[in-house]
Amino acid sequence: MNRQSVISSNIASIGYDTSSQTLEIEFLNGSVYQYFDVPQHVYNGLMSADSHGQYLAQNIKGVYRYSKV
């Protein structure tokens, strides 16, 4: 999955696959997580948020199934 680099104190890059609705987050520490069944509008919100990390914590973590890659 192609990821786009972002400016964040915690997140290095973010990717999204529309066909599977899989969101992929690479953190600055090198760990990569995939979140499943994430709607496109949630990904769009994450990418346009002033704080990617805050949006992730408030709208994605604890809401969607995930797996460490």
mmCIF file as Biopython writes it, N, C-alpha, C and O atoms, coordinates in Angstrom:
data_model
#
loop_
_atom_site.group_PDB
_atom_site.id
_atom_site.type_symbol
_atom_site.label_atom_id
_atom_site.label_alt_id
_atom_site.label_comp_id
_atom_site.label_asym_id
_atom_site.label_entity_id
_atom_site.label_seq_id
_atom_site.pdbx_PDB_ins_code
_atom_site.Cartn_x
_atom_site.Cartn_y
_atom_site.Cartn_z
_atom_site.occupancy
_atom_site.B_iso_or_equiv
_atom_site.auth_seq_id
_atom_site.auth_asym_id
_atom_site.pdbx_PDB_model_num
ATOM 1   N N  . MET A ? 1  ? 0.840   -1.180 0.000  1.0 0.0 1  A 1 
ATOM 2   C CA . MET A ? 1  ? 0.000   0.000  0.000  1.0 0.0 1  A 1 
ATOM 3   C C  . MET A ? 1  ? 0.887   1.246  0.000  1.0 0.0 1  A 1 
ATOM 4   O O  . MET A ? 1  ? 1.836   1.333  0.779  1.0 0.0 1  A 1 
ATOM 5   N N  . ASN A ? 2  ? 0.589   2.181  -0.846 1.0 0.0 2  A 1 
ATOM 6   C CA . ASN A ? 2  ? 1.333   3.433  -0.884 1.0 0.0 2  A 1 
ATOM 7   C C  . ASN A ? 2  ? 0.875   4.332  0.246  1.0 0.0 2  A 1 
ATOM 8   O O  . ASN A ? 2  ? -0.321  4.521  0.465  1.0 0.0 2  A 1 
ATOM 9   N N  . ARG A ? 3  ? 1.847   4.883  0.962  1.0 0.0 3  A 1 
ATOM 10  C CA . ARG A ? 3  ? 1.531   5.808  2.044  1.0 0.0 3  A 1 
ATOM 11  C C  . ARG A ? 3  ? 2.055   7.190  1.706  1.0 0.0 3  A 1 
ATOM 12  O O  . ARG A ? 3  ? 3.045   7.344  0.990  1.0 0.0 3  A 1 
ATOM 13  N N  . GLN A ? 4  ? 1.376   8.184  2.233  1.0 0.0 4  A 1 
ATOM 14  C CA . GLN A ? 4  ? 1.756   9.574  2.020  1.0 0.0 4  A 1 
ATOM 15  C C  . GLN A ? 4  ? 2.377   10.106 3.304  1.0 0.0 4  A 1 
ATOM 16  O O  . GLN A ? 4  ? 1.794   9.965  4.379  1.0 0.0 4  A 1 
ATOM 17  N N  . SER A ? 5  ? 3.548   10.712 3.201  1.0 0.0 5  A 1 
ATOM 18  C CA . SER A ? 5  ? 4.195   11.295 4.367  1.0 0.0 5  A 1 
ATOM 19  C C  . SER A ? 5  ? 3.351   12.444 4.910  1.0 0.0 5  A 1 
ATOM 20  O O  . SER A ? 5  ? 2.748   13.203 4.152  1.0 0.0 5  A 1 
ATOM 21  N N  . VAL A ? 6  ? 3.320   12.557 6.230  1.0 0.0 6  A 1 
ATOM 22  C CA . VAL A ? 6  ? 2.581   13.648 6.870  1.0 0.0 6  A 1 
ATOM 23  C C  . VAL A ? 6  ? 3.490   14.316 7.896  1.0 0.0 6  A 1 
ATOM 24  O O  . VAL A ? 6  ? 4.479   13.740 8.350  1.0 0.0 6  A 1 
ATOM 25  N N  . ILE A ? 7  ? 3.127   15.542 8.245  1.0 0.0 7  A 1 
ATOM 26  C CA . ILE A ? 7  ? 3.847   16.265 9.285  1.0 0.0 7  A 1 
ATOM 27  C C  . ILE A ? 7  ? 3.106   16.028 10.591 1.0 0.0 7  A 1 
ATOM 28  O O  . ILE A ? 7  ? 1.986   16.503 10.781 1.0 0.0 7  A 1 
ATOM 29  N N  . SER A ? 8  ? 3.738   15.295 11.475 1.0 0.0 8  A 1 
ATOM 30  C CA . SER A ? 8  ? 3.110   14.918 12.738 1.0 0.0 8  A 1 
ATOM 31  C C  . SER A ? 8  ? 4.193   14.602 13.748 1.0 0.0 8  A 1 
ATOM 32  O O  . SER A ? 8  ? 5.292   14.186 13.381 1.0 0.0 8  A 1 
ATOM 33  N N  . SER A ? 9  ? 3.883   14.799 15.031 1.0 0.0 9  A 1 
ATOM 34  C CA . SER A ? 9  ? 4.854   14.480 16.073 1.0 0.0 9  A 1 
ATOM 35  C C  . SER A ? 9  ? 4.910   12.989 16.362 1.0 0.0 9  A 1 
ATOM 36  O O  . SER A ? 9  ? 5.801   12.530 17.077 1.0 0.0 9  A 1 
ATOM 37  N N  . ASN A ? 10 ? 3.960   12.219 15.811 1.0 0.0 10 A 1 
ATOM 38  C CA . ASN A ? 10 ? 3.879   10.792 16.122 1.0 0.0 10 A 1 
ATOM 39  C C  . ASN A ? 10 ? 3.748   9.896  14.885 1.0 0.0 10 A 1 
ATOM 40  O O  . ASN A ? 10 ? 4.140   8.730  14.921 1.0 0.0 10 A 1 
ATOM 41  N N  . ILE A ? 11 ? 3.200   10.437 13.792 1.0 0.0 11 A 1 
ATOM 42  C CA . ILE A ? 11 ? 2.892   9.647  12.599 1.0 0.0 11 A 1 
ATOM 43  C C  . ILE A ? 11 ? 3.825   10.031 11.456 1.0 0.0 11 A 1 
ATOM 44  O O  . ILE A ? 11 ? 4.011   11.213 11.169 1.0 0.0 11 A 1 
ATOM 45  N N  . ALA A ? 12 ? 4.414   9.021  10.803 1.0 0.0 12 A 1 
ATOM 46  C CA . ALA A ? 12 ? 5.318   9.266  9.676  1.0 0.0 12 A 1 
ATOM 47  C C  . ALA A ? 12 ? 4.562   9.323  8.352  1.0 0.0 12 A 1 
ATOM 48  O O  . ALA A ? 12 ? 4.796   10.211 7.531  1.0 0.0 12 A 1 
ATOM 49  N N  . SER A ? 13 ? 3.640   8.354  8.149  1.0 0.0 13 A 1 
ATOM 50  C CA . SER A ? 13 ? 2.921   8.305  6.875  1.0 0.0 13 A 1 
ATOM 51  C C  . SER A ? 13 ? 1.582   7.594  7.057  1.0 0.0 13 A 1 
ATOM 52  O O  . SER A ? 13 ? 1.371   6.835  8.003  1.0 0.0 13 A 1 
ATOM 53  N N  . ILE A ? 14 ? 0.681   7.877  6.099  1.0 0.0 14 A 1 
ATOM 54  C CA . ILE A ? 14 ? -0.674  7.340  6.138  1.0 0.0 14 A 1 
ATOM 55  C C  . ILE A ? 14 ? -1.038  6.838  4.745  1.0 0.0 14 A 1 
ATOM 56  O O  . ILE A ? 14 ? -0.811  7.519  3.745  1.0 0.0 14 A 1 
ATOM 57  N N  . GLY A ? 15 ? -1.608  5.631  4.697  1.0 0.0 15 A 1 
ATOM 58  C CA . GLY A ? 15 ? -2.078  5.074  3.431  1.0 0.0 15 A 1 
ATOM 59  C C  . GLY A ? 15 ? -3.509  4.597  3.571  1.0 0.0 15 A 1 
ATOM 60  O O  . GLY A ? 15 ? -3.991  4.354  4.677  1.0 0.0 15 A 1 
ATOM 61  N N  . TYR A ? 16 ? -4.185  4.464  2.433  1.0 0.0 16 A 1 
ATOM 62  C CA . TYR A ? 16 ? -5.574  4.002  2.451  1.0 0.0 16 A 1 
ATOM 63  C C  . TYR A ? 16 ? -5.873  3.236  1.176  1.0 0.0 16 A 1 
ATOM 64  O O  . TYR A ? 16 ? -5.535  3.676  0.077  1.0 0.0 16 A 1 
ATOM 65  N N  . ASP A ? 17 ? -6.512  2.081  1.337  1.0 0.0 17 A 1 
ATOM 66  C CA . ASP A ? 17 ? -6.946  1.282  0.198  1.0 0.0 17 A 1 
ATOM 67  C C  . ASP A ? 17 ? -8.466  1.347  0.138  1.0 0.0 17 A 1 
ATOM 68  O O  . ASP A ? 17 ? -9.154  0.841  1.025  1.0 0.0 17 A 1 
ATOM 69  N N  . THR A ? 18 ? -8.985  1.974  -0.916 1.0 0.0 18 A 1 
ATOM 70  C CA . THR A ? 18 ? -10.434 2.193  -1.007 1.0 0.0 18 A 1 
ATOM 71  C C  . THR A ? 18 ? -11.211 0.901  -1.190 1.0 0.0 18 A 1 
ATOM 72  O O  . THR A ? 18 ? -12.317 0.777  -0.663 1.0 0.0 18 A 1 
ATOM 73  N N  . SER A ? 19 ? -10.666 -0.068 -1.922 1.0 0.0 19 A 1 
ATOM 74  C CA . SER A ? 19 ? -11.414 -1.291 -2.197 1.0 0.0 19 A 1 
ATOM 75  C C  . SER A ? 19 ? -11.645 -2.122 -0.937 1.0 0.0 19 A 1 
ATOM 76  O O  . SER A ? 19 ? -12.703 -2.731 -0.780 1.0 0.0 19 A 1 
ATOM 77  N N  . SER A ? 20 ? -10.658 -2.150 -0.039 1.0 0.0 20 A 1 
ATOM 78  C CA . SER A ? 20 ? -10.801 -2.930 1.195  1.0 0.0 20 A 1 
ATOM 79  C C  . SER A ? 20 ? -11.117 -2.068 2.410  1.0 0.0 20 A 1 
ATOM 80  O O  . SER A ? 20 ? -11.361 -2.586 3.500  1.0 0.0 20 A 1 
ATOM 81  N N  . GLN A ? 21 ? -11.111 -0.746 2.219  1.0 0.0 21 A 1 
ATOM 82  C CA . GLN A ? 21 ? -11.319 0.217  3.309  1.0 0.0 21 A 1 
ATOM 83  C C  . GLN A ? 21 ? -10.323 -0.016 4.443  1.0 0.0 21 A 1 
ATOM 84  O O  . GLN A ? 21 ? -10.676 0.010  5.622  1.0 0.0 21 A 1 
ATOM 85  N N  . THR A ? 22 ? -9.075  -0.243 4.054  1.0 0.0 22 A 1 
ATOM 86  C CA . THR A ? 22 ? -8.005  -0.458 5.019  1.0 0.0 22 A 1 
ATOM 87  C C  . THR A ? 22 ? -7.151  0.804  5.127  1.0 0.0 22 A 1 
ATOM 88  O O  . THR A ? 22 ? -6.652  1.330  4.133  1.0 0.0 22 A 1 
ATOM 89  N N  . LEU A ? 23 ? -7.003  1.264  6.355  1.0 0.0 23 A 1 
ATOM 90  C CA . LEU A ? 23 ? -6.176  2.424  6.662  1.0 0.0 23 A 1 
ATOM 91  C C  . LEU A ? 23 ? -4.867  1.919  7.244  1.0 0.0 23 A 1 
ATOM 92  O O  . LEU A ? 23 ? -4.867  1.074  8.139  1.0 0.0 23 A 1 
ATOM 93  N N  . GLU A ? 24 ? -3.743  2.433  6.737  1.0 0.0 24 A 1 
ATOM 94  C CA . GLU A ? 24 ? -2.431  1.999  7.219  1.0 0.0 24 A 1 
ATOM 95  C C  . GLU A ? 24 ? -1.686  3.205  7.769  1.0 0.0 24 A 1 
ATOM 96  O O  . GLU A ? 24 ? -1.537  4.226  7.098  1.0 0.0 24 A 1 
ATOM 97  N N  . ILE A ? 25 ? -1.225  3.065  8.996  1.0 0.0 25 A 1 
ATOM 98  C CA . ILE A ? 25 ? -0.511  4.146  9.674  1.0 0.0 25 A 1 
ATOM 99  C C  . ILE A ? 25 ? 0.897   3.685  10.008 1.0 0.0 25 A 1 
ATOM 100 O O  . ILE A ? 25 ? 1.082   2.650  10.647 1.0 0.0 25 A 1 
ATOM 101 N N  . GLU A ? 26 ? 1.887   4.453  9.577  1.0 0.0 26 A 1 
ATOM 102 C CA . GLU A ? 26 ? 3.271   4.209  9.978  1.0 0.0 26 A 1 
ATOM 103 C C  . GLU A ? 26 ? 3.646   5.276  11.005 1.0 0.0 26 A 1 
ATOM 104 O O  . GLU A ? 26 ? 3.549   6.474  10.737 1.0 0.0 26 A 1 
ATOM 105 N N  . PHE A ? 27 ? 4.071   4.827  12.172 1.0 0.0 27 A 1 
ATOM 106 C CA . PHE A ? 27 ? 4.459   5.749  13.227 1.0 0.0 27 A 1 
ATOM 107 C C  . PHE A ? 27 ? 5.945   6.063  13.130 1.0 0.0 27 A 1 
ATOM 108 O O  . PHE A ? 27 ? 6.703   5.333  12.490 1.0 0.0 27 A 1 
ATOM 109 N N  . LEU A ? 28 ? 6.351   7.145  13.764 1.0 0.0 28 A 1 
ATOM 110 C CA . LEU A ? 28 ? 7.746   7.568  13.692 1.0 0.0 28 A 1 
ATOM 111 C C  . LEU A ? 28 ? 8.692   6.540  14.299 1.0 0.0 28 A 1 
ATOM 112 O O  . LEU A ? 28 ? 9.873   6.514  13.953 1.0 0.0 28 A 1 
ATOM 113 N N  . ASN A ? 29 ? 8.198   5.698  15.193 1.0 0.0 29 A 1 
ATOM 114 C CA . ASN A ? 29 ? 9.055   4.666  15.796 1.0 0.0 29 A 1 
ATOM 115 C C  . ASN A ? 29 ? 9.234   3.460  14.875 1.0 0.0 29 A 1 
ATOM 116 O O  . ASN A ? 29 ? 9.918   2.499  15.229 1.0 0.0 29 A 1 
ATOM 117 N N  . GLY A ? 30 ? 8.610   3.514  13.681 1.0 0.0 30 A 1 
ATOM 118 C CA . GLY A ? 30 ? 8.775   2.453  12.695 1.0 0.0 30 A 1 
ATOM 119 C C  . GLY A ? 30 ? 7.666   1.416  12.683 1.0 0.0 30 A 1 
ATOM 120 O O  . GLY A ? 30 ? 7.580   0.622  11.747 1.0 0.0 30 A 1 
ATOM 121 N N  . SER A ? 31 ? 6.821   1.405  13.693 1.0 0.0 31 A 1 
ATOM 122 C CA . SER A ? 31 ? 5.728   0.431  13.713 1.0 0.0 31 A 1 
ATOM 123 C C  . SER A ? 31 ? 4.641   0.823  12.711 1.0 0.0 31 A 1 
ATOM 124 O O  . SER A ? 31 ? 4.403   2.003  12.457 1.0 0.0 31 A 1 
ATOM 125 N N  . VAL A ? 32 ? 3.991   -0.196 12.150 1.0 0.0 32 A 1 
ATOM 126 C CA . VAL A ? 32 ? 2.939   0.019  11.149 1.0 0.0 32 A 1 
ATOM 127 C C  . VAL A ? 32 ? 1.693   -0.736 11.607 1.0 0.0 32 A 1 
ATOM 128 O O  . VAL A ? 32 ? 1.759   -1.910 11.970 1.0 0.0 32 A 1 
ATOM 129 N N  . TYR A ? 33 ? 0.574   -0.046 11.583 1.0 0.0 33 A 1 
ATOM 130 C CA . TYR A ? 33 ? -0.703  -0.642 11.955 1.0 0.0 33 A 1 
ATOM 131 C C  . TYR A ? 33 ? -1.697  -0.481 10.824 1.0 0.0 33 A 1 
ATOM 132 O O  . TYR A ? 33 ? -1.706  0.534  10.128 1.0 0.0 33 A 1 
ATOM 133 N N  . GLN A ? 34 ? -2.536  -1.493 10.646 1.0 0.0 34 A 1 
ATOM 134 C CA . GLN A ? 34 ? -3.635  -1.422 9.691  1.0 0.0 34 A 1 
ATOM 135 C C  . GLN A ? 34 ? -4.948  -1.436 10.457 1.0 0.0 34 A 1 
ATOM 136 O O  . GLN A ? 34 ? -5.154  -2.254 11.354 1.0 0.0 34 A 1 
ATOM 137 N N  . TYR A ? 35 ? -5.828  -0.519 10.090 1.0 0.0 35 A 1 
ATOM 138 C CA . TYR A ? 35 ? -7.169  -0.423 10.664 1.0 0.0 35 A 1 
ATOM 139 C C  . TYR A ? 35 ? -8.158  -0.819 9.575  1.0 0.0 35 A 1 
ATOM 140 O O  . TYR A ? 35 ? -8.045  -0.378 8.432  1.0 0.0 35 A 1 
ATOM 141 N N  . PHE A ? 36 ? -9.132  -1.656 9.939  1.0 0.0 36 A 1 
ATOM 142 C CA . PHE A ? 36 ? -10.001 -2.289 8.952  1.0 0.0 36 A 1 
ATOM 143 C C  . PHE A ? 36 ? -11.406 -1.687 8.938  1.0 0.0 36 A 1 
ATOM 144 O O  . PHE A ? 36 ? -11.912 -1.218 9.958  1.0 0.0 36 A 1 
ATOM 145 N N  . ASP A ? 37 ? -12.023 -1.715 7.750  1.0 0.0 37 A 1 
ATOM 146 C CA . ASP A ? 37 ? -13.399 -1.236 7.539  1.0 0.0 37 A 1 
ATOM 147 C C  . ASP A ? 37 ? -13.546 0.233  7.902  1.0 0.0 37 A 1 
ATOM 148 O O  . ASP A ? 37 ? -14.549 0.647  8.484  1.0 0.0 37 A 1 
ATOM 149 N N  . VAL A ? 38 ? -12.538 1.008  7.553  1.0 0.0 38 A 1 
ATOM 150 C CA . VAL A ? 38 ? -12.557 2.449  7.811  1.0 0.0 38 A 1 
ATOM 151 C C  . VAL A ? 38 ? -13.166 3.152  6.599  1.0 0.0 38 A 1 
ATOM 152 O O  . VAL A ? 38 ? -12.620 3.056  5.500  1.0 0.0 38 A 1 
ATOM 153 N N  . PRO A ? 39 ? -14.282 3.853  6.775  1.0 0.0 39 A 1 
ATOM 154 C CA . PRO A ? 39 ? -14.915 4.534  5.631  1.0 0.0 39 A 1 
ATOM 155 C C  . PRO A ? 39 ? -14.019 5.620  5.034  1.0 0.0 39 A 1 
ATOM 156 O O  . PRO A ? 39 ? -13.170 6.191  5.719  1.0 0.0 39 A 1 
ATOM 157 N N  . GLN A ? 40 ? -14.222 5.886  3.772  1.0 0.0 40 A 1 
ATOM 158 C CA . GLN A ? 40 ? -13.439 6.905  3.057  1.0 0.0 40 A 1 
ATOM 159 C C  . GLN A ? 40 ? -13.506 8.263  3.758  1.0 0.0 40 A 1 
ATOM 160 O O  . GLN A ? 40 ? -12.502 8.972  3.829  1.0 0.0 40 A 1 
ATOM 161 N N  . HIS A ? 41 ? -14.680 8.630  4.274  1.0 0.0 41 A 1 
ATOM 162 C CA . HIS A ? 41 ? -14.821 9.958  4.886  1.0 0.0 41 A 1 
ATOM 163 C C  . HIS A ? 41 ? -13.988 10.082 6.164  1.0 0.0 41 A 1 
ATOM 164 O O  . HIS A ? 41 ? -13.571 11.184 6.522  1.0 0.0 41 A 1 
ATOM 165 N N  . VAL A ? 42 ? -13.743 8.963  6.854  1.0 0.0 42 A 1 
ATOM 166 C CA . VAL A ? 42 ? -12.886 8.993  8.042  1.0 0.0 42 A 1 
ATOM 167 C C  . VAL A ? 42 ? -11.431 9.205  7.624  1.0 0.0 42 A 1 
ATOM 168 O O  . VAL A ? 42 ? -10.705 9.978  8.249  1.0 0.0 42 A 1 
ATOM 169 N N  . TYR A ? 43 ? -11.014 8.518  6.567  1.0 0.0 43 A 1 
ATOM 170 C CA . TYR A ? 43 ? -9.669  8.733  6.025  1.0 0.0 43 A 1 
ATOM 171 C C  . TYR A ? 43 ? -9.507  10.182 5.570  1.0 0.0 43 A 1 
ATOM 172 O O  . TYR A ? 43 ? -8.492  10.814 5.862  1.0 0.0 43 A 1 
ATOM 173 N N  . ASN A ? 44 ? -10.500 10.709 4.858  1.0 0.0 44 A 1 
ATOM 174 C CA . ASN A ? 44 ? -10.432 12.096 4.399  1.0 0.0 44 A 1 
ATOM 175 C C  . ASN A ? 44 ? -10.299 13.053 5.582  1.0 0.0 44 A 1 
ATOM 176 O O  . ASN A ? 44 ? -9.528  14.012 5.539  1.0 0.0 44 A 1 
ATOM 177 N N  . GLY A ? 45 ? -11.065 12.773 6.644  1.0 0.0 45 A 1 
ATOM 178 C CA . GLY A ? 45 ? -10.984 13.608 7.841  1.0 0.0 45 A 1 
ATOM 179 C C  . GLY A ? 45 ? -9.613  13.549 8.486  1.0 0.0 45 A 1 
ATOM 180 O O  . GLY A ? 45 ? -9.090  14.563 8.948  1.0 0.0 45 A 1 
ATOM 181 N N  . LEU A ? 46 ? -9.032  12.355 8.516  1.0 0.0 46 A 1 
ATOM 182 C CA . LEU A ? 46 ? -7.698  12.187 9.082  1.0 0.0 46 A 1 
ATOM 183 C C  . LEU A ? 46 ? -6.670  12.986 8.294  1.0 0.0 46 A 1 
ATOM 184 O O  . LEU A ? 46 ? -5.822  13.663 8.876  1.0 0.0 46 A 1 
ATOM 185 N N  . MET A ? 47 ? -6.747  12.906 6.985  1.0 0.0 47 A 1 
ATOM 186 C CA . MET A ? 47 ? -5.766  13.587 6.147  1.0 0.0 47 A 1 
ATOM 187 C C  . MET A ? 47 ? -5.906  15.109 6.198  1.0 0.0 47 A 1 
ATOM 188 O O  . MET A ? 47 ? -4.920  15.825 6.020  1.0 0.0 47 A 1 
ATOM 189 N N  . SER A ? 48 ? -7.106  15.604 6.437  1.0 0.0 48 A 1 
ATOM 190 C CA . SER A ? 48 ? -7.314  17.056 6.452  1.0 0.0 48 A 1 
ATOM 191 C C  . SER A ? 48 ? -7.281  17.646 7.859  1.0 0.0 48 A 1 
ATOM 192 O O  . SER A ? 48 ? -7.411  18.859 8.025  1.0 0.0 48 A 1 
ATOM 193 N N  . ALA A ? 49 ? -7.109  16.799 8.869  1.0 0.0 49 A 1 
ATOM 194 C CA . ALA A ? 49 ? -7.106  17.270 10.259 1.0 0.0 49 A 1 
ATOM 195 C C  . ALA A ? 49 ? -5.870  18.126 10.546 1.0 0.0 49 A 1 
ATOM 196 O O  . ALA A ? 49 ? -4.796  17.895 9.991  1.0 0.0 49 A 1 
ATOM 197 N N  . ASP A ? 50 ? -6.042  19.107 11.415 1.0 0.0 50 A 1 
ATOM 198 C CA . ASP A ? 50 ? -4.907  19.927 11.851 1.0 0.0 50 A 1 
ATOM 199 C C  . ASP A ? 50 ? -3.897  19.078 12.608 1.0 0.0 50 A 1 
ATOM 200 O O  . ASP A ? 50 ? -2.690  19.289 12.497 1.0 0.0 50 A 1 
ATOM 201 N N  . SER A ? 51 ? -4.398  18.118 13.380 1.0 0.0 51 A 1 
ATOM 202 C CA . SER A ? 51 ? -3.536  17.193 14.117 1.0 0.0 51 A 1 
ATOM 203 C C  . SER A ? 51 ? -3.925  15.767 13.745 1.0 0.0 51 A 1 
ATOM 204 O O  . SER A ? 51 ? -4.979  15.276 14.148 1.0 0.0 51 A 1 
ATOM 205 N N  . HIS A ? 52 ? -3.061  15.107 12.971 1.0 0.0 52 A 1 
ATOM 206 C CA . HIS A ? 52 ? -3.344  13.732 12.557 1.0 0.0 52 A 1 
ATOM 207 C C  . HIS A ? 52 ? -3.422  12.802 13.769 1.0 0.0 52 A 1 
ATOM 208 O O  . HIS A ? 52 ? -4.296  11.938 13.842 1.0 0.0 52 A 1 
ATOM 209 N N  . GLY A ? 53 ? -2.506  12.984 14.713 1.0 0.0 53 A 1 
ATOM 210 C CA . GLY A ? 53 ? -2.476  12.134 15.894 1.0 0.0 53 A 1 
ATOM 211 C C  . GLY A ? 53 ? -3.722  12.292 16.752 1.0 0.0 53 A 1 
ATOM 212 O O  . GLY A ? 53 ? -4.258  11.306 17.257 1.0 0.0 53 A 1 
ATOM 213 N N  . GLN A ? 54 ? -4.181  13.514 16.916 1.0 0.0 54 A 1 
ATOM 214 C CA . GLN A ? 54 ? -5.382  13.758 17.713 1.0 0.0 54 A 1 
ATOM 215 C C  . GLN A ? 54 ? -6.612  13.164 17.030 1.0 0.0 54 A 1 
ATOM 216 O O  . GLN A ? 54 ? -7.467  12.577 17.693 1.0 0.0 54 A 1 
ATOM 217 N N  . TYR A ? 55 ? -6.704  13.315 15.708 1.0 0.0 55 A 1 
ATOM 218 C CA . TYR A ? 55 ? -7.828  12.743 14.965 1.0 0.0 55 A 1 
ATOM 219 C C  . TYR A ? 55 ? -7.810  11.224 15.081 1.0 0.0 55 A 1 
ATOM 220 O O  . TYR A ? 55 ? -8.856  10.603 15.272 1.0 0.0 55 A 1 
ATOM 221 N N  . LEU A ? 56 ? -6.636  10.629 14.965 1.0 0.0 56 A 1 
ATOM 222 C CA . LEU A ? 56 ? -6.496  9.176  15.091 1.0 0.0 56 A 1 
ATOM 223 C C  . LEU A ? 56 ? -6.990  8.716  16.462 1.0 0.0 56 A 1 
ATOM 224 O O  . LEU A ? 56 ? -7.743  7.747  16.559 1.0 0.0 56 A 1 
ATOM 225 N N  . ALA A ? 57 ? -6.570  9.407  17.514 1.0 0.0 57 A 1 
ATOM 226 C CA . ALA A ? 57 ? -6.941  9.025  18.874 1.0 0.0 57 A 1 
ATOM 227 C C  . ALA A ? 57 ? -8.445  9.177  19.116 1.0 0.0 57 A 1 
ATOM 228 O O  . ALA A ? 57 ? -9.050  8.358  19.807 1.0 0.0 57 A 1 
ATOM 229 N N  . GLN A ? 58 ? -9.041  10.218 18.548 1.0 0.0 58 A 1 
ATOM 230 C CA . GLN A ? 58 ? -10.448 10.520 18.827 1.0 0.0 58 A 1 
ATOM 231 C C  . GLN A ? 58 ? -11.430 9.775  17.935 1.0 0.0 58 A 1 
ATOM 232 O O  . GLN A ? 58 ? -12.563 9.525  18.345 1.0 0.0 58 A 1 
ATOM 233 N N  . ASN A ? 59 ? -11.018 9.416  16.722 1.0 0.0 59 A 1 
ATOM 234 C CA . ASN A ? 59 ? -11.973 8.894  15.749 1.0 0.0 59 A 1 
ATOM 235 C C  . ASN A ? 59 ? -11.678 7.496  15.215 1.0 0.0 59 A 1 
ATOM 236 O O  . ASN A ? 59 ? -12.534 6.897  14.564 1.0 0.0 59 A 1 
ATOM 237 N N  . ILE A ? 60 ? -10.489 6.966  15.475 1.0 0.0 60 A 1 
ATOM 238 C CA . ILE A ? 60 ? -10.101 5.692  14.859 1.0 0.0 60 A 1 
ATOM 239 C C  . ILE A ? 60 ? -9.694  4.654  15.909 1.0 0.0 60 A 1 
ATOM 240 O O  . ILE A ? 60 ? -10.216 3.539  15.914 1.0 0.0 60 A 1 
ATOM 241 N N  . LYS A ? 61 ? -8.774  5.015  16.787 1.0 0.0 61 A 1 
ATOM 242 C CA . LYS A ? 61 ? -8.340  4.069  17.829 1.0 0.0 61 A 1 
ATOM 243 C C  . LYS A ? 61 ? -9.527  3.719  18.727 1.0 0.0 61 A 1 
ATOM 244 O O  . LYS A ? 61 ? -10.265 4.598  19.174 1.0 0.0 61 A 1 
ATOM 245 N N  . GLY A ? 62 ? -9.693  2.445  18.977 1.0 0.0 62 A 1 
ATOM 246 C CA . GLY A ? 62 ? -10.777 2.000  19.825 1.0 0.0 62 A 1 
ATOM 247 C C  . GLY A ? 62 ? -12.120 1.878  19.117 1.0 0.0 62 A 1 
ATOM 248 O O  . GLY A ? 62 ? -13.105 1.431  19.706 1.0 0.0 62 A 1 
ATOM 249 N N  . VAL A ? 63 ? -12.151 2.286  17.825 1.0 0.0 63 A 1 
ATOM 250 C CA . VAL A ? 63 ? -13.391 2.222  17.040 1.0 0.0 63 A 1 
ATOM 251 C C  . VAL A ? 63 ? -13.314 1.102  16.004 1.0 0.0 63 A 1 
ATOM 252 O O  . VAL A ? 63 ? -14.270 0.348  15.820 1.0 0.0 63 A 1 
ATOM 253 N N  . TYR A ? 64 ? -12.177 1.001  15.335 1.0 0.0 64 A 1 
ATOM 254 C CA . TYR A ? 64 ? -12.000 0.052  14.240 1.0 0.0 64 A 1 
ATOM 255 C C  . TYR A ? 64 ? -11.034 -1.074 14.631 1.0 0.0 64 A 1 
ATOM 256 O O  . TYR A ? 64 ? -10.091 -0.864 15.393 1.0 0.0 64 A 1 
ATOM 257 N N  . ARG A ? 65 ? -11.290 -2.264 14.095 1.0 0.0 65 A 1 
ATOM 258 C CA . ARG A ? 65 ? -10.366 -3.378 14.297 1.0 0.0 65 A 1 
ATOM 259 C C  . ARG A ? 65 ? -9.012  -3.009 13.701 1.0 0.0 65 A 1 
ATOM 260 O O  . ARG A ? 65 ? -8.934  -2.285 12.708 1.0 0.0 65 A 1 
ATOM 261 N N  . TYR A ? 66 ? -7.964  -3.505 14.310 1.0 0.0 66 A 1 
ATOM 262 C CA . TYR A ? 66 ? -6.624  -3.186 13.799 1.0 0.0 66 A 1 
ATOM 263 C C  . TYR A ? 66 ? -5.697  -4.376 13.974 1.0 0.0 66 A 1 
ATOM 264 O O  . TYR A ? 66 ? -5.992  -5.317 14.710 1.0 0.0 66 A 1 
ATOM 265 N N  . SER A ? 67 ? -4.577  -4.310 13.284 1.0 0.0 67 A 1 
ATOM 266 C CA . SER A ? 67 ? -3.543  -5.316 13.408 1.0 0.0 67 A 1 
ATOM 267 C C  . SER A ? 67 ? -2.198  -4.661 13.183 1.0 0.0 67 A 1 
ATOM 268 O O  . SER A ? 67 ? -2.054  -3.807 12.308 1.0 0.0 67 A 1 
ATOM 269 N N  . LYS A ? 68 ? -1.210  -5.061 13.974 1.0 0.0 68 A 1 
ATOM 270 C CA . LYS A ? 68 ? 0.147   -4.581 13.745 1.0 0.0 68 A 1 
ATOM 271 C C  . LYS A ? 68 ? 0.734   -5.365 12.587 1.0 0.0 68 A 1 
ATOM 272 O O  . LYS A ? 68 ? 0.620   -6.590 12.542 1.0 0.0 68 A 1 
ATOM 273 N N  . VAL A ? 69 ? 1.357   -4.673 11.659 1.0 0.0 69 A 1 
ATOM 274 C CA . VAL A ? 69 ? 1.924   -5.303 10.460 1.0 0.0 69 A 1 
ATOM 275 C C  . VAL A ? 69 ? 3.325   -5.782 10.744 1.0 0.0 69 A 1 
ATOM 276 O O  . VAL A ? 69 ? 3.977   -6.342 9.863  1.0 0.0 69 A 1 
#
